[in-house]
């Protein structure tokens, strides 16, 4: 089974994504900040990461830069899910950038296409 790491400081978004992904057969891990996200990514080596850009302490792009420097993690596809408009440029290598509130079917389609 494919593993998805969700990085978002909003517990409602985490809960929503967890339900969405687990109902569709994925294993999920949640991180509420960059430090937690990095620890979880190193431990679990997820197949895909959903990433919020605006979080307390550190921003999503900084997490992405750290991720990119890790040999085992740098090729993990990342989907940005953010409340910021025009956030698509924040992480150039993201496979998709969805704005909150996002379309669950669109997100699921991207995830399934990426992980098949």
Biopython code that builds the backbone (N, CA, C, O; Angstrom):
import numpy as np
from Bio.PDB.StructureBuilder import StructureBuilder

atoms = [
    (1, "UNK", "N", (0.838, -1.203, 0.000)),
    (1, "UNK", "CA", (0.000, 0.000, 0.000)),
    (1, "UNK", "C", (0.866, 1.244, 0.000)),
    (1, "UNK", "O", (1.917, 1.286, 0.640)),
    (2, "UNK", "N", (0.415, 2.254, -0.723)),
    (2, "UNK", "CA", (1.166, 3.503, -0.850)),
    (2, "UNK", "C", (0.949, 4.381, 0.374)),
    (2, "UNK", "O", (-0.138, 4.421, 0.951)),
    (3, "UNK", "N", (2.031, 5.096, 0.760)),
    (3, "UNK", "CA", (1.990, 5.931, 1.959)),
    (3, "UNK", "C", (1.992, 7.410, 1.586)),
    (3, "UNK", "O", (2.745, 7.853, 0.719)),
    (4, "UNK", "N", (1.123, 8.164, 2.268)),
    (4, "UNK", "CA", (1.029, 9.608, 2.029)),
    (4, "UNK", "C", (1.288, 10.352, 3.340)),
    (4, "UNK", "O", (0.681, 10.058, 4.370)),
    (5, "UNK", "N", (2.192, 11.310, 3.277)),
    (5, "UNK", "CA", (2.455, 12.188, 4.413)),
    (5, "UNK", "C", (1.748, 13.516, 4.169)),
    (5, "UNK", "O", (1.966, 14.166, 3.147)),
    (6, "UNK", "N", (0.901, 13.912, 5.114)),
    (6, "UNK", "CA", (0.172, 15.179, 5.006)),
    (6, "UNK", "C", (0.791, 16.170, 5.973)),
    (6, "UNK", "O", (0.876, 15.907, 7.172)),
    (7, "UNK", "N", (1.224, 17.311, 5.452)),
    (7, "UNK", "CA", (1.853, 18.330, 6.281)),
    (7, "UNK", "C", (0.959, 19.568, 6.266)),
    (7, "UNK", "O", (0.865, 20.270, 5.259)),
    (8, "UNK", "N", (0.303, 19.822, 7.402)),
    (8, "UNK", "CA", (-0.617, 20.961, 7.506)),
    (8, "UNK", "C", (-0.848, 21.259, 8.982)),
    (8, "UNK", "O", (-0.985, 20.340, 9.790)),
    (9, "UNK", "N", (-0.890, 22.527, 9.332)),
    (9, "UNK", "CA", (-1.094, 22.880, 10.743)),
    (9, "UNK", "C", (-2.572, 22.936, 11.123)),
    (9, "UNK", "O", (-2.906, 23.136, 12.291)),
    (10, "UNK", "N", (-3.455, 22.762, 10.145)),
    (10, "UNK", "CA", (-4.895, 22.807, 10.399)),
    (10, "UNK", "C", (-5.417, 21.391, 10.658)),
    (10, "UNK", "O", (-5.451, 20.573, 9.739)),
    (11, "UNK", "N", (-5.827, 21.089, 11.906)),
    (11, "UNK", "CA", (-6.289, 19.726, 12.221)),
    (11, "UNK", "C", (-7.504, 19.302, 11.399)),
    (11, "UNK", "O", (-7.668, 18.113, 11.123)),
    (12, "UNK", "N", (-8.360, 20.246, 11.001)),
    (12, "UNK", "CA", (-9.535, 19.911, 10.182)),
    (12, "UNK", "C", (-9.116, 19.414, 8.804)),
    (12, "UNK", "O", (-9.696, 18.464, 8.278)),
    (13, "UNK", "N", (-8.117, 20.051, 8.228)),
    (13, "UNK", "CA", (-7.616, 19.632, 6.909)),
    (13, "UNK", "C", (-6.982, 18.238, 7.023)),
    (13, "UNK", "O", (-7.217, 17.367, 6.185)),
    (14, "UNK", "N", (-6.175, 18.044, 8.075)),
    (14, "UNK", "CA", (-5.544, 16.732, 8.288)),
    (14, "UNK", "C", (-6.604, 15.643, 8.416)),
    (14, "UNK", "O", (-6.488, 14.575, 7.814)),
    (15, "UNK", "N", (-7.629, 15.922, 9.201)),
    (15, "UNK", "CA", (-8.698, 14.938, 9.407)),
    (15, "UNK", "C", (-9.416, 14.630, 8.087)),
    (15, "UNK", "O", (-9.699, 13.472, 7.779)),
    (16, "UNK", "N", (-9.704, 15.673, 7.322)),
    (16, "UNK", "CA", (-10.389, 15.528, 6.036)),
    (16, "UNK", "C", (-9.536, 14.699, 5.066)),
    (16, "UNK", "O", (-10.033, 13.766, 4.436)),
    (17, "UNK", "N", (-8.251, 15.047, 4.953)),
    (17, "UNK", "CA", (-7.357, 14.325, 4.038)),
    (17, "UNK", "C", (-7.143, 12.879, 4.478)),
    (17, "UNK", "O", (-7.094, 11.973, 3.646)),
    (18, "UNK", "N", (-7.017, 12.667, 5.788)),
    (18, "UNK", "CA", (-6.836, 11.312, 6.312)),
    (18, "UNK", "C", (-8.002, 10.427, 5.895)),
    (18, "UNK", "O", (-7.804, 9.322, 5.389)),
    (19, "UNK", "N", (-9.216, 10.919, 6.109)),
    (19, "UNK", "CA", (-10.414, 10.169, 5.732)),
    (19, "UNK", "C", (-10.435, 9.915, 4.221)),
    (19, "UNK", "O", (-10.673, 8.792, 3.778)),
    (20, "UNK", "N", (-10.186, 10.960, 3.441)),
    (20, "UNK", "CA", (-10.205, 10.850, 1.980)),
    (20, "UNK", "C", (-9.205, 9.802, 1.485)),
    (20, "UNK", "O", (-9.551, 8.938, 0.679)),
    (21, "UNK", "N", (-7.976, 9.885, 1.968)),
    (21, "UNK", "CA", (-6.940, 8.965, 1.489)),
    (21, "UNK", "C", (-7.138, 7.544, 2.010)),
    (21, "UNK", "O", (-6.989, 6.582, 1.256)),
    (22, "UNK", "N", (-7.474, 7.405, 3.298)),
    (22, "UNK", "CA", (-7.642, 6.057, 3.853)),
    (22, "UNK", "C", (-8.851, 5.355, 3.245)),
    (22, "UNK", "O", (-8.819, 4.142, 3.040)),
    (23, "UNK", "N", (-9.914, 6.100, 2.954)),
    (23, "UNK", "CA", (-11.088, 5.515, 2.289)),
    (23, "UNK", "C", (-10.745, 5.018, 0.886)),
    (23, "UNK", "O", (-11.462, 4.196, 0.314)),
    (24, "UNK", "N", (-9.646, 5.525, 0.343)),
    (24, "UNK", "CA", (-9.228, 5.126, -0.995)),
    (24, "UNK", "C", (-8.008, 4.204, -0.974)),
    (24, "UNK", "O", (-7.319, 4.042, -1.981)),
    (25, "UNK", "N", (-7.754, 3.603, 0.195)),
    (25, "UNK", "CA", (-6.746, 2.557, 0.284)),
    (25, "UNK", "C", (-5.308, 2.980, 0.521)),
    (25, "UNK", "O", (-4.387, 2.192, 0.309)),
    (26, "UNK", "N", (-5.104, 4.218, 0.960)),
    (26, "UNK", "CA", (-3.741, 4.676, 1.231)),
    (26, "UNK", "C", (-3.461, 4.643, 2.733)),
    (26, "UNK", "O", (-4.380, 4.725, 3.548)),
    (27, "UNK", "N", (-2.188, 4.521, 3.085)),
    (27, "UNK", "CA", (-1.750, 4.638, 4.479)),
    (27, "UNK", "C", (-1.360, 6.104, 4.675)),
    (27, "UNK", "O", (-0.682, 6.682, 3.826)),
    (28, "UNK", "N", (-1.777, 6.700, 5.778)),
    (28, "UNK", "CA", (-1.493, 8.118, 5.975)),
    (28, "UNK", "C", (-0.692, 8.391, 7.240)),
    (28, "UNK", "O", (-0.769, 7.663, 8.230)),
    (29, "UNK", "N", (0.080, 9.472, 7.166)),
    (29, "UNK", "CA", (0.819, 10.002, 8.303)),
    (29, "UNK", "C", (0.605, 11.505, 8.307)),
    (29, "UNK", "O", (0.588, 12.137, 7.251)),
    (30, "UNK", "N", (0.443, 12.077, 9.491)),
    (30, "UNK", "CA", (0.202, 13.518, 9.579)),
    (30, "UNK", "C", (1.331, 14.203, 10.327)),
    (30, "UNK", "O", (1.887, 13.664, 11.283)),
    (31, "UNK", "N", (1.658, 15.407, 9.868)),
    (31, "UNK", "CA", (2.625, 16.250, 10.566)),
    (31, "UNK", "C", (2.047, 17.663, 10.602)),
    (31, "UNK", "O", (1.517, 18.163, 9.610)),
    (32, "UNK", "N", (2.163, 18.292, 11.773)),
    (32, "UNK", "CA", (1.556, 19.619, 11.933)),
    (32, "UNK", "C", (2.559, 20.753, 11.814)),
    (32, "UNK", "O", (2.189, 21.926, 11.868)),
    (33, "UNK", "N", (3.834, 20.401, 11.651)),
    (33, "UNK", "CA", (4.853, 21.424, 11.444)),
    (33, "UNK", "C", (6.037, 20.810, 10.693)),
    (33, "UNK", "O", (6.087, 19.602, 10.457)),
    (34, "UNK", "N", (6.976, 21.663, 10.330)),
    (34, "UNK", "CA", (8.102, 21.242, 9.495)),
    (34, "UNK", "C", (8.998, 20.214, 10.203)),
    (34, "UNK", "O", (9.450, 19.251, 9.583)),
    (35, "UNK", "N", (9.248, 20.420, 11.484)),
    (35, "UNK", "CA", (10.122, 19.509, 12.238)),
    (35, "UNK", "C", (9.514, 18.101, 12.269)),
    (35, "UNK", "O", (10.190, 17.111, 11.987)),
    (36, "UNK", "N", (8.234, 18.036, 12.615)),
    (36, "UNK", "CA", (7.510, 16.758, 12.649)),
    (36, "UNK", "C", (7.496, 16.107, 11.258)),
    (36, "UNK", "O", (7.665, 14.895, 11.122)),
    (37, "UNK", "N", (7.292, 16.932, 10.246)),
    (37, "UNK", "CA", (7.222, 16.437, 8.863)),
    (37, "UNK", "C", (8.542, 15.798, 8.443)),
    (37, "UNK", "O", (8.553, 14.741, 7.812)),
    (38, "UNK", "N", (9.642, 16.435, 8.793)),
    (38, "UNK", "CA", (10.958, 15.924, 8.417)),
    (38, "UNK", "C", (11.236, 14.599, 9.131)),
    (38, "UNK", "O", (11.727, 13.648, 8.522)),
    (39, "UNK", "N", (10.919, 14.547, 10.424)),
    (39, "UNK", "CA", (11.126, 13.314, 11.191)),
    (39, "UNK", "C", (10.300, 12.165, 10.622)),
    (39, "UNK", "O", (10.795, 11.048, 10.466)),
    (40, "UNK", "N", (9.028, 12.454, 10.312)),
    (40, "UNK", "CA", (8.139, 11.425, 9.775)),
    (40, "UNK", "C", (8.593, 10.977, 8.390)),
    (40, "UNK", "O", (8.580, 9.784, 8.087)),
    (41, "UNK", "N", (8.993, 11.928, 7.551)),
    (41, "UNK", "CA", (9.451, 11.592, 6.194)),
    (41, "UNK", "C", (10.674, 10.680, 6.249)),
    (41, "UNK", "O", (10.758, 9.708, 5.499)),
    (42, "UNK", "N", (11.620, 10.990, 7.132)),
    (42, "UNK", "CA", (12.833, 10.168, 7.250)),
    (42, "UNK", "C", (12.508, 8.764, 7.762)),
    (42, "UNK", "O", (13.115, 7.781, 7.337)),
    (43, "UNK", "N", (11.546, 8.685, 8.674)),
    (43, "UNK", "CA", (11.189, 7.395, 9.277)),
    (43, "UNK", "C", (10.347, 6.535, 8.334)),
    (43, "UNK", "O", (10.575, 5.330, 8.224)),
    (44, "UNK", "N", (9.388, 7.139, 7.662)),
    (44, "UNK", "CA", (8.405, 6.380, 6.876)),
    (44, "UNK", "C", (8.691, 6.329, 5.371)),
    (44, "UNK", "O", (8.169, 5.457, 4.677)),
    (45, "UNK", "N", (9.505, 7.242, 4.866)),
    (45, "UNK", "CA", (9.756, 7.363, 3.421)),
    (45, "UNK", "C", (8.426, 7.261, 2.641)),
    (45, "UNK", "O", (8.168, 6.249, 1.988)),
    (46, "UNK", "N", (7.589, 8.307, 2.712)),
    (46, "UNK", "CA", (6.289, 8.248, 2.042)),
    (46, "UNK", "C", (6.421, 8.234, 0.511)),
    (46, "UNK", "O", (7.451, 8.617, -0.042)),
    (47, "UNK", "N", (5.358, 7.786, -0.150)),
    (47, "UNK", "CA", (5.337, 7.754, -1.612)),
    (47, "UNK", "C", (4.898, 9.092, -2.188)),
    (47, "UNK", "O", (5.128, 9.386, -3.361)),
    (48, "UNK", "N", (4.253, 9.909, -1.330)),
    (48, "UNK", "CA", (3.752, 11.207, -1.773)),
    (48, "UNK", "C", (3.578, 12.089, -0.541)),
    (48, "UNK", "O", (3.323, 11.591, 0.556)),
    (49, "UNK", "N", (3.716, 13.399, -0.729)),
    (49, "UNK", "CA", (3.535, 14.359, 0.368)),
    (49, "UNK", "C", (2.565, 15.447, -0.067)),
    (49, "UNK", "O", (2.693, 16.000, -1.159)),
    (50, "UNK", "N", (1.584, 15.755, 0.797)),
    (50, "UNK", "CA", (0.776, 16.959, 0.575)),
    (50, "UNK", "C", (1.318, 18.008, 1.540)),
    (50, "UNK", "O", (1.561, 17.716, 2.711)),
    (51, "UNK", "N", (1.504, 19.220, 1.050)),
    (51, "UNK", "CA", (2.215, 20.241, 1.817)),
    (51, "UNK", "C", (1.479, 21.579, 1.828)),
    (51, "UNK", "O", (1.181, 22.153, 0.780)),
    (52, "UNK", "N", (1.199, 22.055, 3.022)),
    (52, "UNK", "CA", (0.668, 23.407, 3.205)),
    (52, "UNK", "C", (1.865, 24.353, 3.188)),
    (52, "UNK", "O", (2.957, 23.976, 3.614)),
    (53, "UNK", "N", (1.670, 25.577, 2.701)),
    (53, "UNK", "CA", (2.787, 26.521, 2.656)),
    (53, "UNK", "C", (2.888, 27.360, 3.923)),
    (53, "UNK", "O", (3.983, 27.639, 4.409)),
    (54, "UNK", "N", (1.744, 27.755, 4.446)),
    (54, "UNK", "CA", (1.732, 28.640, 5.611)),
    (54, "UNK", "C", (1.542, 27.848, 6.885)),
    (54, "UNK", "O", (0.461, 27.320, 7.148)),
    (55, "UNK", "N", (2.611, 27.769, 7.683)),
    (55, "UNK", "CA", (2.515, 27.080, 8.963)),
    (55, "UNK", "C", (3.284, 27.880, 9.999)),
    (55, "UNK", "O", (4.184, 28.645, 9.651)),
    (56, "UNK", "N", (2.936, 27.710, 11.278)),
    (56, "UNK", "CA", (3.703, 28.409, 12.302)),
    (56, "UNK", "C", (5.144, 27.890, 12.320)),
    (56, "UNK", "O", (5.407, 26.774, 11.874)),
    (57, "UNK", "N", (6.041, 28.668, 12.817)),
    (57, "UNK", "CA", (7.464, 28.341, 12.916)),
    (57, "UNK", "C", (8.153, 28.410, 11.554)),
    (57, "UNK", "O", (8.951, 29.314, 11.306)),
    (58, "UNK", "N", (7.846, 27.458, 10.671)),
    (58, "UNK", "CA", (8.533, 27.457, 9.386)),
    (58, "UNK", "C", (7.549, 27.299, 8.238)),
    (58, "UNK", "O", (6.481, 26.708, 8.396)),
    (59, "UNK", "N", (7.915, 27.823, 7.103)),
    (59, "UNK", "CA", (7.067, 27.746, 5.910)),
    (59, "UNK", "C", (7.306, 26.451, 5.153)),
    (59, "UNK", "O", (8.370, 25.840, 5.249)),
    (60, "UNK", "N", (6.295, 26.050, 4.401)),
    (60, "UNK", "CA", (6.390, 24.847, 3.567)),
    (60, "UNK", "C", (7.583, 24.830, 2.630)),
    (60, "UNK", "O", (8.248, 23.800, 2.512)),
    (61, "UNK", "N", (7.885, 25.964, 1.944)),
    (61, "UNK", "CA", (9.032, 25.948, 1.021)),
    (61, "UNK", "C", (10.357, 25.596, 1.708)),
    (61, "UNK", "O", (11.233, 24.989, 1.092)),
    (62, "UNK", "N", (10.502, 25.971, 2.964)),
    (62, "UNK", "CA", (11.731, 25.634, 3.689)),
    (62, "UNK", "C", (11.804, 24.125, 3.930)),
    (62, "UNK", "O", (12.867, 23.516, 3.804)),
    (63, "UNK", "N", (10.660, 23.534, 4.279)),
    (63, "UNK", "CA", (10.601, 22.066, 4.434)),
    (63, "UNK", "C", (10.989, 21.408, 3.114)),
    (63, "UNK", "O", (11.748, 20.439, 3.096)),
    (64, "UNK", "N", (10.462, 21.941, 2.007)),
    (64, "UNK", "CA", (10.746, 21.355, 0.705)),
    (64, "UNK", "C", (12.237, 21.427, 0.379)),
    (64, "UNK", "O", (12.801, 20.486, -0.181)),
    (65, "UNK", "N", (12.868, 22.540, 0.729)),
    (65, "UNK", "CA", (14.310, 22.668, 0.499)),
    (65, "UNK", "C", (15.081, 21.625, 1.305)),
    (65, "UNK", "O", (16.021, 21.010, 0.802)),
    (66, "UNK", "N", (14.675, 21.432, 2.561)),
    (66, "UNK", "CA", (15.331, 20.421, 3.407)),
    (66, "UNK", "C", (15.126, 19.025, 2.817)),
    (66, "UNK", "O", (16.054, 18.218, 2.773)),
    (67, "UNK", "N", (13.906, 18.752, 2.367)),
    (67, "UNK", "CA", (13.562, 17.469, 1.763)),
    (67, "UNK", "C", (14.449, 17.206, 0.545)),
    (67, "UNK", "O", (14.939, 16.094, 0.347)),
    (68, "UNK", "N", (14.643, 18.239, -0.259)),
    (68, "UNK", "CA", (15.419, 18.130, -1.499)),
    (68, "UNK", "C", (16.882, 17.803, -1.260)),
    (68, "UNK", "O", (17.573, 17.332, -2.163)),
    (69, "UNK", "N", (17.358, 18.053, -0.035)),
    (69, "UNK", "CA", (18.760, 17.793, 0.283)),
    (69, "UNK", "C", (18.974, 16.375, 0.826)),
    (69, "UNK", "O", (20.109, 15.952, 1.045)),
    (70, "UNK", "N", (17.875, 15.651, 1.039)),
    (70, "UNK", "CA", (17.969, 14.287, 1.567)),
    (70, "UNK", "C", (17.929, 13.288, 0.415)),
    (70, "UNK", "O", (16.975, 13.262, -0.362)),
    (71, "UNK", "N", (18.977, 12.465, 0.311)),
    (71, "UNK", "CA", (19.091, 11.520, -0.806)),
    (71, "UNK", "C", (17.859, 10.616, -0.935)),
    (71, "UNK", "O", (17.360, 10.404, -2.040)),
    (72, "UNK", "N", (17.370, 10.085, 0.192)),
    (72, "UNK", "CA", (16.237, 9.148, 0.164)),
    (72, "UNK", "C", (14.890, 9.819, -0.061)),
    (72, "UNK", "O", (13.906, 9.151, -0.376)),
    (73, "UNK", "N", (14.841, 11.147, 0.101)),
    (73, "UNK", "CA", (13.551, 11.833, 0.091)),
    (73, "UNK", "C", (13.365, 12.791, -1.076)),
    (73, "UNK", "O", (12.242, 13.210, -1.356)),
    (74, "UNK", "N", (14.440, 13.142, -1.755)),
    (74, "UNK", "CA", (14.366, 14.249, -2.712)),
    (74, "UNK", "C", (13.471, 13.983, -3.927)),
    (74, "UNK", "O", (13.040, 14.922, -4.596)),
    (75, "UNK", "N", (13.191, 12.710, -4.213)),
    (75, "UNK", "CA", (12.358, 12.417, -5.391)),
    (75, "UNK", "C", (10.891, 12.125, -5.059)),
    (75, "UNK", "O", (10.127, 11.698, -5.925)),
    (76, "UNK", "N", (10.508, 12.355, -3.812)),
    (76, "UNK", "CA", (9.113, 12.126, -3.421)),
    (76, "UNK", "C", (8.247, 13.229, -4.039)),
    (76, "UNK", "O", (8.531, 14.413, -3.852)),
    (77, "UNK", "N", (7.193, 12.851, -4.773)),
    (77, "UNK", "CA", (6.327, 13.883, -5.346)),
    (77, "UNK", "C", (5.586, 14.660, -4.255)),
    (77, "UNK", "O", (5.149, 14.094, -3.254)),
    (78, "UNK", "N", (5.457, 15.975, -4.477)),
    (78, "UNK", "CA", (4.802, 16.860, -3.510)),
    (78, "UNK", "C", (3.627, 17.570, -4.175)),
    (78, "UNK", "O", (3.748, 18.110, -5.274)),
    (79, "UNK", "N", (2.489, 17.556, -3.486)),
    (79, "UNK", "CA", (1.320, 18.328, -3.916)),
    (79, "UNK", "C", (1.140, 19.454, -2.903)),
    (79, "UNK", "O", (0.967, 19.207, -1.710)),
    (80, "UNK", "N", (1.183, 20.681, -3.386)),
    (80, "UNK", "CA", (0.969, 21.836, -2.511)),
    (80, "UNK", "C", (-0.528, 22.060, -2.365)),
    (80, "UNK", "O", (-1.257, 22.124, -3.355)),
    (81, "UNK", "N", (-0.986, 22.181, -1.104)),
    (81, "UNK", "CA", (-2.381, 22.526, -0.828)),
    (81, "UNK", "C", (-2.332, 23.740, 0.082)),
    (81, "UNK", "O", (-1.960, 23.637, 1.251)),
    (82, "UNK", "N", (-2.712, 24.900, -0.464)),
    (82, "UNK", "CA", (-2.500, 26.127, 0.292)),
    (82, "UNK", "C", (-3.675, 27.087, 0.195)),
    (82, "UNK", "O", (-4.427, 27.082, -0.780)),
    (83, "UNK", "N", (-3.815, 27.896, 1.211)),
    (83, "UNK", "CA", (-4.823, 28.953, 1.197)),
    (83, "UNK", "C", (-4.326, 30.198, 0.490)),
    (83, "UNK", "O", (-5.107, 31.105, 0.204)),
    (84, "UNK", "N", (-3.041, 30.247, 0.207)),
    (84, "UNK", "CA", (-2.458, 31.410, -0.466)),
    (84, "UNK", "C", (-2.778, 31.371, -1.952)),
    (84, "UNK", "O", (-2.641, 30.329, -2.594)),
    (85, "UNK", "N", (-3.200, 32.492, -2.492)),
    (85, "UNK", "CA", (-3.423, 32.513, -3.945)),
    (85, "UNK", "C", (-2.074, 32.719, -4.630)),
    (85, "UNK", "O", (-1.172, 33.347, -4.074)),
    (86, "UNK", "N", (-1.950, 32.195, -5.819)),
    (86, "UNK", "CA", (-0.702, 32.317, -6.562)),
    (86, "UNK", "C", (0.447, 31.566, -5.919)),
    (86, "UNK", "O", (1.609, 31.925, -6.110)),
    (87, "UNK", "N", (0.134, 30.524, -5.157)),
    (87, "UNK", "CA", (1.189, 29.800, -4.433)),
    (87, "UNK", "C", (1.876, 28.757, -5.309)),
    (87, "UNK", "O", (2.792, 28.076, -4.850)),
    (88, "UNK", "N", (1.453, 28.626, -6.543)),
    (88, "UNK", "CA", (2.020, 27.627, -7.442)),
    (88, "UNK", "C", (3.497, 27.804, -7.704)),
    (88, "UNK", "O", (4.202, 26.837, -7.994)),
    (89, "UNK", "N", (3.974, 29.050, -7.604)),
    (89, "UNK", "CA", (5.376, 29.316, -7.880)),
    (89, "UNK", "C", (6.274, 29.053, -6.665)),
    (89, "UNK", "O", (7.496, 28.997, -6.795)),
    (90, "UNK", "N", (5.670, 28.894, -5.498)),
    (90, "UNK", "CA", (6.460, 28.753, -4.263)),
    (90, "UNK", "C", (7.359, 27.521, -4.313)),
    (90, "UNK", "O", (8.494, 27.559, -3.836)),
    (91, "UNK", "N", (6.864, 26.446, -4.881)),
    (91, "UNK", "CA", (7.636, 25.215, -5.001)),
    (91, "UNK", "C", (7.554, 24.771, -6.458)),
    (91, "UNK", "O", (6.591, 24.133, -6.883)),
    (92, "UNK", "N", (8.581, 25.124, -7.200)),
    (92, "UNK", "CA", (8.571, 24.891, -8.643)),
    (92, "UNK", "C", (8.430, 23.440, -9.054)),
    (92, "UNK", "O", (7.873, 23.143, -10.110)),
    (93, "UNK", "N", (8.933, 22.527, -8.221)),
    (93, "UNK", "CA", (8.916, 21.112, -8.597)),
    (93, "UNK", "C", (7.676, 20.376, -8.097)),
    (93, "UNK", "O", (7.563, 19.164, -8.280)),
    (94, "UNK", "N", (6.749, 21.092, -7.469)),
    (94, "UNK", "CA", (5.521, 20.429, -7.005)),
    (94, "UNK", "C", (4.784, 19.854, -8.214)),
    (94, "UNK", "O", (4.735, 20.479, -9.274)),
    (95, "UNK", "N", (4.212, 18.660, -8.049)),
    (95, "UNK", "CA", (3.508, 18.040, -9.185)),
    (95, "UNK", "C", (2.152, 18.685, -9.407)),
    (95, "UNK", "O", (1.582, 18.587, -10.494)),
    (96, "UNK", "N", (1.624, 19.358, -8.359)),
    (96, "UNK", "CA", (0.356, 20.066, -8.484)),
    (96, "UNK", "C", (0.267, 21.085, -7.354)),
    (96, "UNK", "O", (0.923, 20.959, -6.320)),
    (97, "UNK", "N", (-0.562, 22.092, -7.585)),
    (97, "UNK", "CA", (-0.773, 23.104, -6.555)),
    (97, "UNK", "C", (-2.270, 23.394, -6.485)),
    (97, "UNK", "O", (-2.850, 23.952, -7.417)),
    (98, "UNK", "N", (-2.883, 23.010, -5.372)),
    (98, "UNK", "CA", (-4.314, 23.210, -5.203)),
    (98, "UNK", "C", (-4.557, 24.293, -4.155)),
    (98, "UNK", "O", (-3.861, 24.375, -3.144)),
    (99, "UNK", "N", (-5.559, 25.116, -4.425)),
    (99, "UNK", "CA", (-5.878, 26.174, -3.469)),
    (99, "UNK", "C", (-7.048, 25.745, -2.594)),
    (99, "UNK", "O", (-8.030, 25.185, -3.083)),
    (100, "UNK", "N", (-6.935, 26.015, -1.289)),
    (100, "UNK", "CA", (-8.043, 25.729, -0.370)),
    (100, "UNK", "C", (-9.143, 26.752, -0.625)),
    (100, "UNK", "O", (-8.835, 27.920, -0.862)),
    (101, "UNK", "N", (-10.404, 26.359, -0.584)),
    (101, "UNK", "CA", (-10.884, 24.981, -0.487)),
    (101, "UNK", "C", (-10.666, 24.261, -1.826)),
    (101, "UNK", "O", (-10.961, 24.808, -2.889)),
    (102, "UNK", "N", (-10.156, 23.051, -1.761)),
    (102, "UNK", "CA", (-9.825, 22.306, -2.978)),
    (102, "UNK", "C", (-10.924, 21.309, -3.319)),
    (102, "UNK", "O", (-11.776, 20.989, -2.490)),
    (103, "UNK", "N", (-10.887, 20.832, -4.543)),
    (103, "UNK", "CA", (-11.839, 19.839, -5.027)),
    (103, "UNK", "C", (-11.289, 18.448, -4.692)),
    (103, "UNK", "O", (-10.233, 18.056, -5.189)),
    (104, "UNK", "N", (-12.005, 17.714, -3.854)),
    (104, "UNK", "CA", (-11.505, 16.399, -3.403)),
    (104, "UNK", "C", (-11.298, 15.424, -4.559)),
    (104, "UNK", "O", (-10.351, 14.638, -4.546)),
    (105, "UNK", "N", (-12.178, 15.471, -5.556)),
    (105, "UNK", "CA", (-12.053, 14.560, -6.692)),
    (105, "UNK", "C", (-10.811, 14.882, -7.519)),
    (105, "UNK", "O", (-10.118, 13.984, -8.000)),
    (106, "UNK", "N", (-10.545, 16.167, -7.674)),
    (106, "UNK", "CA", (-9.352, 16.590, -8.420)),
    (106, "UNK", "C", (-8.093, 16.125, -7.681)),
    (106, "UNK", "O", (-7.165, 15.600, -8.298)),
    (107, "UNK", "N", (-8.065, 16.318, -6.363)),
    (107, "UNK", "CA", (-6.922, 15.895, -5.557)),
    (107, "UNK", "C", (-6.715, 14.384, -5.664)),
    (107, "UNK", "O", (-5.595, 13.918, -5.878)),
    (108, "UNK", "N", (-7.781, 13.637, -5.517)),
    (108, "UNK", "CA", (-7.698, 12.175, -5.568)),
    (108, "UNK", "C", (-7.197, 11.701, -6.933)),
    (108, "UNK", "O", (-6.411, 10.758, -7.019)),
    (109, "UNK", "N", (-7.653, 12.356, -7.987)),
    (109, "UNK", "CA", (-7.232, 12.004, -9.337)),
    (109, "UNK", "C", (-5.724, 12.210, -9.485)),
    (109, "UNK", "O", (-5.027, 11.357, -10.033)),
    (110, "UNK", "N", (-5.232, 13.332, -9.002)),
    (110, "UNK", "CA", (-3.795, 13.632, -9.085)),
    (110, "UNK", "C", (-2.994, 12.590, -8.291)),
    (110, "UNK", "O", (-1.983, 12.076, -8.768)),
    (111, "UNK", "N", (-3.463, 12.288, -7.075)),
    (111, "UNK", "CA", (-2.779, 11.321, -6.217)),
    (111, "UNK", "C", (-2.728, 9.947, -6.887)),
    (111, "UNK", "O", (-1.674, 9.314, -6.945)),
    (112, "UNK", "N", (-3.872, 9.496, -7.389)),
    (112, "UNK", "CA", (-3.923, 8.160, -8.010)),
    (112, "UNK", "C", (-3.057, 8.084, -9.258)),
    (112, "UNK", "O", (-2.384, 7.079, -9.487)),
    (113, "UNK", "N", (-3.070, 9.148, -10.074)),
    (113, "UNK", "CA", (-2.244, 9.152, -11.295)),
    (113, "UNK", "C", (-0.762, 9.128, -10.940)),
    (113, "UNK", "O", (0.041, 8.479, -11.610)),
    (114, "UNK", "N", (-0.416, 9.847, -9.877)),
    (114, "UNK", "CA", (0.983, 9.931, -9.473)),
    (114, "UNK", "C", (1.485, 8.607, -8.887)),
    (114, "UNK", "O", (2.629, 8.213, -9.113)),
    (115, "UNK", "N", (0.628, 7.936, -8.142)),
    (115, "UNK", "CA", (1.065, 6.738, -7.406)),
    (115, "UNK", "C", (0.801, 5.411, -8.093)),
    (115, "UNK", "O", (1.168, 4.362, -7.563)),
    (116, "UNK", "N", (0.178, 5.432, -9.251)),
    (116, "UNK", "CA", (-0.105, 4.125, -9.871)),
    (116, "UNK", "C", (1.121, 3.494, -10.491)),
    (116, "UNK", "O", (1.038, 2.399, -11.048)),
]
sb = StructureBuilder()
sb.init_structure("model")
sb.init_model(0)
sb.init_chain("A")
sb.init_seg("    ")
for serial, (resi, resn, name, xyz) in enumerate(atoms, 1):
    if name == "N":
        sb.init_residue(resn, " ", resi, " ")
    sb.init_atom(name, np.array(xyz, "f"), 0.0, 1.0, " ", f" {name:<3s}", serial, name[0])
structure = sb.get_structure()
